[in-house]
Amino acid sequence: MEQGKGRRLPHDSEEVRKKPKERERSGRSWRMTAAKMVLVPILLFFSLVIGLVIGYGVVGHKPAAEVFDLGTYKHMWDLLFADT
């Protein structure tokens, strides 16, 4: 019952150890990278604004327009750091 003794395992074979093919560069790769670098921060900003409007207006039952008022954030800052 010497099954497999002395035999190489499939993961040791030469076929598996070959280096994967290098990705061929296309003209679209830099465009996609640039689009991601611009699009991701824009989407993050808009998701932040939408989250603030939903949180303050819907969950907090306050006027959603107050999210864009600087006085709202000054008031929050004063509440957070009143004792310091």
N, C-alpha and C positions, 0 to 999 in steps of 0.2 A: 504494500500500500504506500508506495512512494510517489504519490501523485504530485506532480509539480516540483519535486526536488531537482535542483540543478537547472531548472528552466527560468528564463528571464520573465519577469512580470511585464504585462503589457505597458505599464507606465514607464518602464525602463527602455522601451524600444527606441530605435533611432528615429522612427517616424514622429514620435511624440516630442522628441528633444529638438527637432528642427525649429529654428527661429520663425516666428510668425512673419508673414509678409509685411513689409513696411507700407504704411498707408500712402497711397498716391496723393500727392497734393493737387488740388484743383483750384481753379480761379475763384470758386465760391467760398473757400474756407475762410479767407480774411474778411469777406463780406459778412459771413455769418457771425464771426467773432466780434466784429464791429457792431453789428446789429444787436447782439446779446449785451454788449457793454453799454449800449445806449438804452435798449429796451428794458432791461432788468431794473435799473434804478427808477425809470419812469413808472413802471408797473408797481414797484414797491412804494413809491410816493403816493400814487393814487389809491393803493390799497390802505395805506395809513390814513389818508383823508377820509375815505369811505368808512373805515373802522371808527374813526373819531366821530363822524356824523351819526353813525348807527349807535354807538355807545352813548354819546351825549344826548342825542335827540330821541332815540327810540327807547333805550334802556333807562336813561336818566330822566325822561319826560321833561326835558328842557327844550327851548327853541334851538333847532339845529344850526341856525345862523350864528349862534354864539360861539361855535367852534372856531370861527374865523376871527374872533375878536381877541386882541392881545390882552385886554383886561381880564378875560377869563383865566388865562394862564398866569397872570400876575397874582390873581386871587388864590389860585391853587398853590403857587409858590409860597405865598404868605401863610397859607394854612399848614403847609408841610414844615416850614422852617420858622414857625412862630416862637418856639421856645429856645432857639439857638441864638 
